[in-house]
Amino acid sequence: MTRIGFEVVNMDIEEKDLKLAYIHKSSVKFLQPFLDQEEGVEFAA
Protein backbone atom coordinates (compact mmCIF):
# COMPACT_ATOMS: atom_id res chain seq x y z
CA MET A 1 0.00 0.00 0.00
CA THR A 2 1.19 3.49 -0.83
CA ARG A 3 0.14 6.15 1.64
CA ILE A 4 -0.63 9.58 0.22
CA GLY A 5 -1.62 12.38 2.58
CA PHE A 6 -4.21 15.00 1.69
CA GLU A 7 -5.37 17.95 3.72
CA VAL A 8 -9.11 17.87 4.30
CA VAL A 9 -10.75 20.39 1.98
CA ASN A 10 -13.59 22.45 3.40
CA MET A 11 -16.70 21.81 1.30
CA ASP A 12 -18.01 25.35 1.78
CA ILE A 13 -17.94 27.07 -1.60
CA GLU A 14 -15.76 30.17 -1.51
CA GLU A 15 -13.20 31.57 -3.93
CA LYS A 16 -10.30 30.11 -1.97
CA ASP A 17 -12.08 26.75 -1.83
CA LEU A 18 -12.63 26.80 -5.58
CA LYS A 19 -8.87 27.28 -5.99
CA LEU A 20 -8.24 24.39 -3.57
CA ALA A 21 -10.67 22.24 -5.53
CA TYR A 22 -8.82 23.04 -8.76
CA ILE A 23 -5.49 22.18 -7.14
CA HIS A 24 -6.99 18.97 -5.74
CA LYS A 25 -8.30 18.04 -9.19
CA SER A 26 -4.85 18.62 -10.67
CA SER A 27 -3.31 16.51 -7.92
CA VAL A 28 -5.67 13.64 -8.68
CA LYS A 29 -4.76 13.87 -12.37
CA PHE A 30 -1.08 13.86 -11.41
CA LEU A 31 -1.57 10.89 -9.08
CA GLN A 32 -3.65 8.86 -11.55
CA PRO A 33 -0.71 6.63 -12.60
CA PHE A 34 -0.25 5.73 -8.93
CA LEU A 35 -3.97 5.13 -8.50
CA ASP A 36 -3.88 2.76 -11.47
CA GLN A 37 -1.25 0.55 -9.85
CA GLU A 38 -2.54 -2.91 -8.98
CA GLU A 39 -1.35 -2.69 -5.38
CA GLY A 40 -3.80 0.14 -4.73
CA VAL A 41 -3.40 3.38 -2.83
CA GLU A 42 -4.43 4.25 0.71
CA PHE A 43 -5.49 7.86 1.23
CA ALA A 44 -4.44 9.20 4.61
CA ALA A 45 -6.76 11.91 5.90
Phi and psi restraints in degrees (range 20) as a CNS / XPLOR table:
assign (resid 1 and name C) (resid 2 and name N)
       (resid 2 and name CA) (resid 2 and name C) 1.0 -103.7 20.0 2
assign (resid 2 and name N) (resid 2 and name CA)
       (resid 2 and name C) (resid 3 and name N) 1.0 124.7 20.0 2
assign (resid 2 and name C) (resid 3 and name N)
       (resid 3 and name CA) (resid 3 and name C) 1.0 -93.3 20.0 2
assign (resid 3 and name N) (resid 3 and name CA)
       (resid 3 and name C) (resid 4 and name N) 1.0 127.7 20.0 2
assign (resid 3 and name C) (resid 4 and name N)
       (resid 4 and name CA) (resid 4 and name C) 1.0 -125.3 20.0 2
assign (resid 4 and name N) (resid 4 and name CA)
       (resid 4 and name C) (resid 5 and name N) 1.0 122.1 20.0 2
assign (resid 4 and name C) (resid 5 and name N)
       (resid 5 and name CA) (resid 5 and name C) 1.0 -89.4 20.0 2
assign (resid 5 and name N) (resid 5 and name CA)
       (resid 5 and name C) (resid 6 and name N) 1.0 137.1 20.0 2
assign (resid 5 and name C) (resid 6 and name N)
       (resid 6 and name CA) (resid 6 and name C) 1.0 -128.8 20.0 2
assign (resid 6 and name N) (resid 6 and name CA)
       (resid 6 and name C) (resid 7 and name N) 1.0 140.8 20.0 2
assign (resid 6 and name C) (resid 7 and name N)
       (resid 7 and name CA) (resid 7 and name C) 1.0 -76.1 20.0 2
assign (resid 7 and name N) (resid 7 and name CA)
       (resid 7 and name C) (resid 8 and name N) 1.0 142.7 20.0 2
assign (resid 7 and name C) (resid 8 and name N)
       (resid 8 and name CA) (resid 8 and name C) 1.0 -69.0 20.0 2
assign (resid 8 and name N) (resid 8 and name CA)
       (resid 8 and name C) (resid 9 and name N) 1.0 128.4 20.0 2
assign (resid 8 and name C) (resid 9 and name N)
       (resid 9 and name CA) (resid 9 and name C) 1.0 -95.4 20.0 2
assign (resid 9 and name N) (resid 9 and name CA)
       (resid 9 and name C) (resid 10 and name N) 1.0 127.3 20.0 2
assign (resid 9 and name C) (resid 10 and name N)
       (resid 10 and name CA) (resid 10 and name C) 1.0 -64.2 20.0 2
assign (resid 10 and name N) (resid 10 and name CA)
       (resid 10 and name C) (resid 11 and name N) 1.0 130.1 20.0 2
assign (resid 10 and name C) (resid 11 and name N)
       (resid 11 and name CA) (resid 11 and name C) 1.0 -81.4 20.0 2
assign (resid 11 and name N) (resid 11 and name CA)
       (resid 11 and name C) (resid 12 and name N) 1.0 -6.1 20.0 2
assign (resid 11 and name C) (resid 12 and name N)
       (resid 12 and name CA) (resid 12 and name C) 1.0 -65.2 20.0 2
assign (resid 12 and name N) (resid 12 and name CA)
       (resid 12 and name C) (resid 13 and name N) 1.0 133.0 20.0 2
assign (resid 12 and name C) (resid 13 and name N)
       (resid 13 and name CA) (resid 13 and name C) 1.0 -85.5 20.0 2
assign (resid 13 and name N) (resid 13 and name CA)
       (resid 13 and name C) (resid 14 and name N) 1.0 109.7 20.0 2
assign (resid 13 and name C) (resid 14 and name N)
       (resid 14 and name CA) (resid 14 and name C) 1.0 -138.2 20.0 2
assign (resid 14 and name N) (resid 14 and name CA)
       (resid 14 and name C) (resid 15 and name N) 1.0 169.2 20.0 2
assign (resid 14 and name C) (resid 15 and name N)
       (resid 15 and name CA) (resid 15 and name C) 1.0 -57.3 20.0 2
assign (resid 15 and name N) (resid 15 and name CA)
       (resid 15 and name C) (resid 16 and name N) 1.0 -46.1 20.0 2
assign (resid 15 and name C) (resid 16 and name N)
       (resid 16 and name CA) (resid 16 and name C) 1.0 -63.7 20.0 2
assign (resid 16 and name N) (resid 16 and name CA)
       (resid 16 and name C) (resid 17 and name N) 1.0 -34.9 20.0 2
assign (resid 16 and name C) (resid 17 and name N)
       (resid 17 and name CA) (resid 17 and name C) 1.0 -71.1 20.0 2
assign (resid 17 and name N) (resid 17 and name CA)
       (resid 17 and name C) (resid 18 and name N) 1.0 -34.0 20.0 2
assign (resid 17 and name C) (resid 18 and name N)
       (resid 18 and name CA) (resid 18 and name C) 1.0 -64.0 20.0 2
assign (resid 18 and name N) (resid 18 and name CA)
       (resid 18 and name C) (resid 19 and name N) 1.0 -38.5 20.0 2
assign (resid 18 and name C) (resid 19 and name N)
       (resid 19 and name CA) (resid 19 and name C) 1.0 -65.1 20.0 2
assign (resid 19 and name N) (resid 19 and name CA)
       (resid 19 and name C) (resid 20 and name N) 1.0 -42.3 20.0 2
assign (resid 19 and name C) (resid 20 and name N)
       (resid 20 and name CA) (resid 20 and name C) 1.0 -62.7 20.0 2
assign (resid 20 and name N) (resid 20 and name CA)
       (resid 20 and name C) (resid 21 and name N) 1.0 -39.8 20.0 2
assign (resid 20 and name C) (resid 21 and name N)
       (resid 21 and name CA) (resid 21 and name C) 1.0 -63.8 20.0 2
assign (resid 21 and name N) (resid 21 and name CA)
       (resid 21 and name C) (resid 22 and name N) 1.0 -39.9 20.0 2
assign (resid 21 and name C) (resid 22 and name N)
       (resid 22 and name CA) (resid 22 and name C) 1.0 -64.4 20.0 2
assign (resid 22 and name N) (resid 22 and name CA)
       (resid 22 and name C) (resid 23 and name N) 1.0 -44.3 20.0 2
assign (resid 22 and name C) (resid 23 and name N)
       (resid 23 and name CA) (resid 23 and name C) 1.0 -62.7 20.0 2
assign (resid 23 and name N) (resid 23 and name CA)
       (resid 23 and name C) (resid 24 and name N) 1.0 -41.3 20.0 2
assign (resid 23 and name C) (resid 24 and name N)
       (resid 24 and name CA) (resid 24 and name C) 1.0 -62.7 20.0 2
assign (resid 24 and name N) (resid 24 and name CA)
       (resid 24 and name C) (resid 25 and name N) 1.0 -42.6 20.0 2
assign (resid 24 and name C) (resid 25 and name N)
       (resid 25 and name CA) (resid 25 and name C) 1.0 -61.1 20.0 2
assign (resid 25 and name N) (resid 25 and name CA)
       (resid 25 and name C) (resid 26 and name N) 1.0 -42.8 20.0 2
assign (resid 25 and name C) (resid 26 and name N)
       (resid 26 and name CA) (resid 26 and name C) 1.0 -64.4 20.0 2
assign (resid 26 and name N) (resid 26 and name CA)
       (resid 26 and name C) (resid 27 and name N) 1.0 -38.4 20.0 2
assign (resid 26 and name C) (resid 27 and name N)
       (resid 27 and name CA) (resid 27 and name C) 1.0 -63.9 20.0 2
assign (resid 27 and name N) (resid 27 and name CA)
       (resid 27 and name C) (resid 28 and name N) 1.0 -41.9 20.0 2
assign (resid 27 and name C) (resid 28 and name N)
       (resid 28 and name CA) (resid 28 and name C) 1.0 -63.1 20.0 2
assign (resid 28 and name N) (resid 28 and name CA)
       (resid 28 and name C) (resid 29 and name N) 1.0 -41.7 20.0 2
assign (resid 28 and name C) (resid 29 and name N)
       (resid 29 and name CA) (resid 29 and name C) 1.0 -62.7 20.0 2
assign (resid 29 and name N) (resid 29 and name CA)
       (resid 29 and name C) (resid 30 and name N) 1.0 -40.9 20.0 2
assign (resid 29 and name C) (resid 30 and name N)
       (resid 30 and name CA) (resid 30 and name C) 1.0 -66.4 20.0 2
assign (resid 30 and name N) (resid 30 and name CA)
       (resid 30 and name C) (resid 31 and name N) 1.0 -35.7 20.0 2
assign (resid 30 and name C) (resid 31 and name N)
       (resid 31 and name CA) (resid 31 and name C) 1.0 -86.0 20.0 2
assign (resid 31 and name N) (resid 31 and name CA)
       (resid 31 and name C) (resid 32 and name N) 1.0 -6.7 20.0 2
assign (resid 31 and name C) (resid 32 and name N)
       (resid 32 and name CA) (resid 32 and name C) 1.0 -51.2 20.0 2
assign (resid 32 and name N) (resid 32 and name CA)
       (resid 32 and name C) (resid 33 and name N) 1.0 -42.1 20.0 2
assign (resid 32 and name C) (resid 33 and name N)
       (resid 33 and name CA) (resid 33 and name C) 1.0 -59.2 20.0 2
assign (resid 33 and name N) (resid 33 and name CA)
       (resid 33 and name C) (resid 34 and name N) 1.0 -33.6 20.0 2
assign (resid 33 and name C) (resid 34 and name N)
       (resid 34 and name CA) (resid 34 and name C) 1.0 -72.6 20.0 2
assign (resid 34 and name N) (resid 34 and name CA)
       (resid 34 and name C) (resid 35 and name N) 1.0 -38.9 20.0 2
assign (resid 34 and name C) (resid 35 and name N)
       (resid 35 and name CA) (resid 35 and name C) 1.0 -64.9 20.0 2
assign (resid 35 and name N) (resid 35 and name CA)
       (resid 35 and name C) (resid 36 and name N) 1.0 -29.2 20.0 2
assign (resid 35 and name C) (resid 36 and name N)
       (resid 36 and name CA) (resid 36 and name C) 1.0 -80.3 20.0 2
assign (resid 36 and name N) (resid 36 and name CA)
       (resid 36 and name C) (resid 37 and name N) 1.0 -8.3 20.0 2
assign (resid 36 and name C) (resid 37 and name N)
       (resid 37 and name CA) (resid 37 and name C) 1.0 -65.5 20.0 2
assign (resid 37 and name N) (resid 37 and name CA)
       (resid 37 and name C) (resid 38 and name N) 1.0 143.4 20.0 2
assign (resid 37 and name C) (resid 38 and name N)
       (resid 38 and name CA) (resid 38 and name C) 1.0 -61.6 20.0 2
assign (resid 38 and name N) (resid 38 and name CA)
       (resid 38 and name C) (resid 39 and name N) 1.0 -33.7 20.0 2
assign (resid 38 and name C) (resid 39 and name N)
       (resid 39 and name CA) (resid 39 and name C) 1.0 -65.4 20.0 2
assign (resid 39 and name N) (resid 39 and name CA)
       (resid 39 and name C) (resid 40 and name N) 1.0 -22.1 20.0 2
assign (resid 39 and name C) (resid 40 and name N)
       (resid 40 and name CA) (resid 40 and name C) 1.0 87.7 20.0 2
assign (resid 40 and name N) (resid 40 and name CA)
       (resid 40 and name C) (resid 41 and name N) 1.0 166.9 20.0 2
assign (resid 40 and name C) (resid 41 and name N)
       (resid 41 and name CA) (resid 41 and name C) 1.0 -131.4 20.0 2
assign (resid 41 and name N) (resid 41 and name CA)
       (resid 41 and name C) (resid 42 and name N) 1.0 136.1 20.0 2
assign (resid 41 and name C) (resid 42 and name N)
       (resid 42 and name CA) (resid 42 and name C) 1.0 -102.9 20.0 2
assign (resid 42 and name N) (resid 42 and name CA)
       (resid 42 and name C) (resid 43 and name N) 1.0 125.3 20.0 2
assign (resid 42 and name C) (resid 43 and name N)
       (resid 43 and name CA) (resid 43 and name C) 1.0 -91.9 20.0 2
assign (resid 43 and name N) (resid 43 and name CA)
       (resid 43 and name C) (resid 44 and name N) 1.0 119.8 20.0 2
assign (resid 43 and name C) (resid 44 and name N)
       (resid 44 and name CA) (resid 44 and name C) 1.0 -93.9 20.0 2
assign (resid 44 and name N) (resid 44 and name CA)
       (resid 44 and name C) (resid 45 and name N) 1.0 120.0 20.0 2
